[in-house]
Amino acid sequence: MKLQQLIILQKKGPAVVKFFRKFALPHGPIILYTLTMLYIVPTPIGNLQDITLRALDVLKAADAVLCEDTRRTQILLTHFAVSKPTYRYNENDERSIQRCLELLQSGKTCALVSDCGTPCISDPGWKLVRAAVAAGINVSSLPGPSAVACALAGAGITGGAFTFLGFLPRKPGKAAKLMAGAYGLNLPVVLYESPYRVVKMLTLIAKTLGENTPVIVARELSKVYEEWVRGTAQQVAEQFAKKTKVQGEFVIIIDRPCTETEEQDEPDPNF
């Protein structure tokens, strides 16, 4: 069997050089994961098969996995037969950030994961990344699952630019102000929302931007009961309000009002 990729964890030395000479040229590329590195590792947003091969390589090679919730991450690791120590990372606790930073400073390679999706994007992680960068620790961010990208790809809306607000503040006044300001840029606005507040949020959109504001709601992306609902903010709010129980995580895309002619930017041939 040909060896296509190798993960070298040892420090550079004569044995590694000899290993490189024996395997690197005949068998193609080698992936070198250096020590003392913080890897930002996206995890599936629903379907476990959406994890990338590189993400699995990093999880297997890391000395420790820093988690939003160790119990949920352990389910993922067990599914892929990865056995690594896990540590809870609490963004709201400076002591937790410091403990994780000290782990990195001790020479450990760590993988940072959230419960699902890409860490630091409406998920914990950015404070640790900032601290690691300030401490001179190498940081590598892997591409992978992201609910906002998944929802936008399936929305079928025009234009490439958008405004992402993540989870809005719980206070309606602050949420409405942020929403109105973002919508004023004349770009689609993307929000995250929980099943417990989605009807209130859709109602707030209708009240703030107008009942006929077009929205696309994506629920349970990549899961068995994935659902897409399109309509005006008022219509979609009423549709979900009729349900006896609303479940799943939501991505709400507030689209721009339709016009007779949609102007498309001409691609720049020099870009």
C-alpha positions in Angstrom: 0.0 0.0 0.0 1.4 3.4 -1.0 1.9 5.9 1.7 0.3 9.2 0.6 0.4 11.3 3.7 2.4 11.1 6.9 2.0 13.0 10.2 5.4 13.6 11.8 5.1 14.5 15.4 8.7 14.0 16.5 11.1 16.9 16.7 13.4 17.3 13.8 16.5 15.2 14.1 18.6 12.6 12.2 15.9 9.9 12.5 13.3 12.1 10.9 15.7 13.2 8.1 16.4 9.5 7.4 12.6 8.9 7.4 12.0 11.7 4.9 14.7 10.4 2.5 13.1 6.9 2.6 9.4 7.9 2.2 9.0 11.5 1.0 10.1 11.3 -2.7 8.6 7.8 -3.6 5.3 8.3 -2.0 4.2 11.9 -2.5 3.5 14.8 -0.1 4.1 14.8 3.6 2.0 16.8 6.0 4.2 18.1 8.8 2.3 19.1 12.0 4.8 21.1 14.2 4.7 21.1 17.9 3.2 24.0 19.9 0.4 24.9 17.5 -3.2 25.8 18.0 -5.4 24.4 15.3 -8.9 25.7 14.8 -10.9 22.7 13.8 -14.4 22.9 12.3 -16.7 20.1 13.2 -20.0 18.9 11.5 -23.1 21.0 12.0 -25.3 18.0 11.9 -24.1 15.1 9.7 -21.0 13.5 11.1 -19.9 12.5 7.7 -19.2 16.2 6.9 -16.0 16.2 8.9 -12.9 16.6 6.7 -10.0 14.2 6.4 -7.6 16.9 7.5 -9.7 17.7 10.6 -9.5 14.0 11.6 -5.7 14.0 11.0 -5.3 17.0 13.3 -7.6 15.6 16.0 -5.6 12.4 16.0 -2.3 14.2 16.1 -3.1 16.8 18.7 -1.9 16.4 22.3 -5.3 17.7 23.6 -8.7 18.9 22.4 -10.1 22.1 23.7 -13.9 22.0 23.7 -16.9 24.1 24.2 -18.6 21.1 25.8 -16.5 18.0 26.5 -19.5 15.7 26.5 -20.6 16.6 23.0 -17.0 16.6 21.6 -16.5 13.1 23.1 -19.4 11.8 21.0 -17.6 13.0 17.9 -14.2 11.6 19.0 -15.7 8.2 19.9 -17.5 8.0 16.6 -14.2 8.4 14.7 -12.2 6.3 17.2 -10.1 9.2 18.4 -8.8 9.0 21.9 -7.4 12.3 23.2 -7.6 14.2 26.5 -10.3 16.9 26.3 -10.5 20.1 28.3 -13.4 22.5 28.5 -12.8 26.0 27.2 -14.9 28.7 28.8 -14.8 31.9 26.9 -16.3 33.8 29.8 -13.7 32.6 32.4 -10.3 34.2 32.2 -8.9 31.4 34.3 -10.0 28.9 31.7 -8.4 30.9 28.9 -5.2 31.1 30.9 -5.2 27.3 31.6 -5.5 26.6 27.9 -2.8 29.1 27.0 -0.5 27.5 29.6 -1.1 24.1 28.0 0.0 25.5 24.6 3.0 27.3 26.2 4.1 24.0 27.7 4.8 22.7 24.2 1.5 20.9 23.5 -0.3 21.0 20.2 -4.0 21.6 20.8 -7.1 21.4 18.6 -9.8 23.9 19.3 -13.4 22.8 18.6 -16.9 24.1 19.3 -20.0 22.0 19.6 -20.6 22.3 15.9 -19.4 24.4 13.0 -16.3 26.6 12.9 -15.0 27.9 16.3 -14.8 31.7 16.7 -17.7 32.3 14.3 -20.6 33.0 16.7 -19.0 30.3 18.8 -16.3 30.4 21.6 -12.7 30.5 20.7 -11.6 34.0 19.5 -10.3 35.1 22.9 -8.0 32.1 23.1 -6.8 32.7 19.5 -6.1 36.3 20.3 -4.1 35.3 23.5 -2.2 32.6 21.5 -1.2 35.1 18.8 -0.1 37.6 21.4 2.0 34.9 23.1 3.7 34.1 19.8 2.1 30.7 19.4 1.4 29.5 15.9 -2.3 29.4 14.9 -3.7 27.4 12.0 -7.3 27.6 10.9 -8.8 24.7 9.0 -11.6 25.1 6.5 -14.8 23.1 7.1 -18.4 23.1 8.0 -20.1 26.5 8.6 -23.9 27.0 8.9 -23.8 30.5 7.5 -22.0 29.4 4.3 -24.2 26.3 4.0 -27.4 28.4 4.3 -26.2 31.1 1.8 -25.3 28.5 -0.8 -28.8 27.0 -0.7 -30.7 30.2 -0.4 -30.6 31.1 -4.1 -30.2 34.8 -3.5 -28.4 37.2 -5.9 -25.1 38.9 -5.1 -21.9 37.7 -3.4 -21.7 40.1 -0.5 -23.7 39.8 2.7 -23.7 41.0 6.3 -23.4 38.4 9.1 -24.7 39.3 12.5 -24.8 35.9 14.2 -27.0 35.9 17.3 -28.5 39.3 18.0 -28.9 40.8 21.5 -31.8 39.5 23.5 -33.2 43.0 24.0 -35.6 43.9 21.1 -34.5 47.5 20.9 -30.8 46.6 20.5 -31.6 43.8 18.1 -33.8 46.0 15.9 -31.2 48.8 15.8 -28.4 46.4 14.7 -30.8 44.7 12.1 -31.9 48.0 10.6 -28.4 49.3 10.4 -27.1 46.2 8.6 -30.1 46.1 6.2 -29.4 49.7 5.3 -26.3 48.5 3.5 -28.6 46.9 0.9 -27.1 43.5 1.4 -28.6 40.2 2.6 -28.4 39.9 6.4 -27.7 36.6 8.0 -28.7 35.7 11.6 -28.5 32.7 13.8 -31.5 32.0 16.1 -32.6 29.3 18.6 -35.9 27.4 18.3 -37.1 29.2 21.4 -36.8 32.7 20.0 -37.2 32.2 16.2 -40.9 33.3 16.1 -40.1 36.4 18.1 -37.2 37.2 15.9 -39.2 36.8 12.7 -41.9 39.0 14.2 -39.3 41.6 15.1 -38.0 41.5 11.5 -41.5 42.2 10.2 -42.0 45.0 12.6 -38.6 46.6 12.0 -38.1 46.2 8.3 -41.7 45.7 7.1 -44.1 42.8 6.9 -43.2 42.1 3.3 -39.5 41.8 3.8 -38.4 38.6 2.1 -36.7 36.0 4.3 -35.3 32.5 3.9 -35.2 30.3 7.0 -33.0 27.2 7.1 -33.6 24.7 9.9 -31.6 21.6 10.9 -29.1 22.0 8.1 -27.4 18.7 7.0 -29.7 16.7 9.3 -32.5 14.3 8.6 -35.2 16.9 9.1 -33.5 19.7 7.2 -36.1 22.3 6.2 -36.2 25.5 4.1 -39.0 28.0 4.4 -39.2 31.0 2.1 -41.7 33.9 2.2 -42.2 37.3 3.8 -41.2 37.8 7.4 -44.8 38.0 8.5 -45.8 34.8 6.6 -42.9 32.8 7.9 -43.5 34.0 11.5 -47.1 32.9 11.3 -46.1 29.6 9.8 -43.8 28.7 12.7 -46.2 30.2 15.3 -48.7 27.6 14.3 -46.4 24.7 15.1 -47.0 23.1 18.5 -43.2 22.6 18.9 -40.3 24.2 17.1 -37.0 22.4 17.2 -33.6 22.7 15.7 -31.1 25.4 15.1 -32.0 28.2 12.6 -30.3 30.4 10.1 -32.4 33.4 9.0 -31.4 35.2 5.8 -33.1 38.6 5.3 -33.0 39.2 1.6 -33.3 42.5 -0.2 -36.7 43.4 -1.7 -37.0 42.1 -5.3 -36.7 44.7 -8.1 -37.6 44.4 -11.7 -33.9 44.4 -12.8 -31.2 43.1 -10.5 -27.9 44.8 -11.3 -25.0 42.4 -11.3 -21.5 43.6 -10.9 -19.3 42.8 -13.9 -16.4 40.6 -12.9 -13.0 42.3 -12.9 -10.8 40.5 -15.5 -7.7 41.9 -13.7 -8.6 40.5 -10.3 
